[in-house]
Amino acid sequence: MKNIVLDNNSIKPSKGGILMNKEGMPIVRVGIIDNENVVDFKVDCKFLILDKNDNVIMDSVESRLKWRVKVEKDEKAKFKYGILLNEFKKKEEAEKLAERFDKSEFDVKVNKSGIRYKFKYDVIMDNTRYGVIAGYWDDEKEARKCAGLLRDDYDGIIIKEKLSEPRGELEIFDLEYDNSVEKENLIRVALQSKLRKMTIFNVKDSKNLLYNKKIDRKLKGKVEFTINNEGKISVVNILSIDEYLKEILKDEFIYDASLEFLKAYTIAARGNYLCQLGLQTEGNYYDFYSEPNYENLFYADKKTTDLIERAVNETKGYVITYKNNICRSVYTPICGGCIKNWKDFCESGEKGFLPAFFDTKSKKVEGFSLNFSDEKRIGKWIKAKPNVYCNLKGEGFGRSLSFAEKHFRWKISYSRRELEEIIKEKSGEDVGTLYDIIPLVREASGRIKEVEILGSKKNIVLRNNKNIINILSDNELYSTCFIVNTEVGDDGIPIEFTFYGAGYGDGVGMCLVGAMVMAGKKHDYKSIIKHYYNNVSIKKIY
């Protein structure tokens, strides 16, 4: 598979491989803004303006003025809509599921996505997968209606397949209009200094959407303005994966984090992000998006600390491998004391490097066995607050882990009427009077895979982590490792539902709080990685 080598002024579309800079480091595309008609910016160094083929339109521009990019003409992309039934690592498994629909009312096909790529020393990154898709429909509402018919057996995720590309004219100019250019679909701005930044003004702050707050965002590297599927402007930051990791670390772990923890996190994150390249959906023009409440990137102009620079630079090119393949080395904010098996996290292929275990040095907890599928056992576990790494009682950690204590074990209560409205709004189903919430299937780690909602009008079954935590709360439950206590009135009708839970996140892979505690107990980054990922190696790929 051919590398595409990029210098500082050249970006070309990948032909199924991975974009590289001239140092052989992978390039990532981070979505910053979507759906704007006008974007204003300013650059505090010389810069180039490039067209979609990276031909130079304006060379070594030096301007202290504000600049503007705006849409002159636009045409939206056209889509058809399908239902993703399931994804598999093996093509044969996908074809087996597709055969079951041969005589059904749905047309079904198997769609391949992802990349297989060989790095140095024959290290393979292979995230190819085979999705089984039912459909298609011209109308998204009709697709969602049909997905509802399949809900009992499949997740029924709606996907888009693009029929036609969006088109539009973009104009870029300084606000005194001394310089201006119009180009079709895409314009790039390349900074000619690695140390300076572009400021994009008056961007909606996704942390404060309710207050209509706007902020300025500072970006390094190369910035792309492109016509998106809605015929409006998307802004994409193009930078090396290591610069991207520095931005993540800067925002997430600026306080109290130790060097050994930062190294372990960097190595895991590098492989995790590499294994997501080529899987973007719905015709997006970026690999990742600076999503609120996850990696809140590029929001503040904080100076990257020396420790973060060291963590990324001293682990340059290192990833976690299993049988010479780069691991999808996932991680979770707070495991709650019990790590989840990969097979319970993702059914598309067994991952032997991610077993289930208790998050202690011995990987055991006295008085408990690793089987919480029974309601009594999981109730005892949640109320026990065991002595595991992410239980911070008495550990003396500071600001970085201030959130951890309230998420290690948590409680959320709703009145019956509140929860009825939440379920109706989130699921689109009116269950009537809510009678009960019953876990049907639990994993060995205690996390719920399937739950039934009992109502006077209808019962509905929820499957998969995302549906369960979303539909059963006004925001989201912290995890699916919970039990439900129901307070009943004299008439036998519930008055209040209280969720008692453990942990924050899906619970698979490295527990970030646990890893920080391990580093505080003088474990180095290698032992932290070997604790959370089974039978793995740490290898340098660039």
Disulfide bonds with the S-S distance in Angstrom:
none
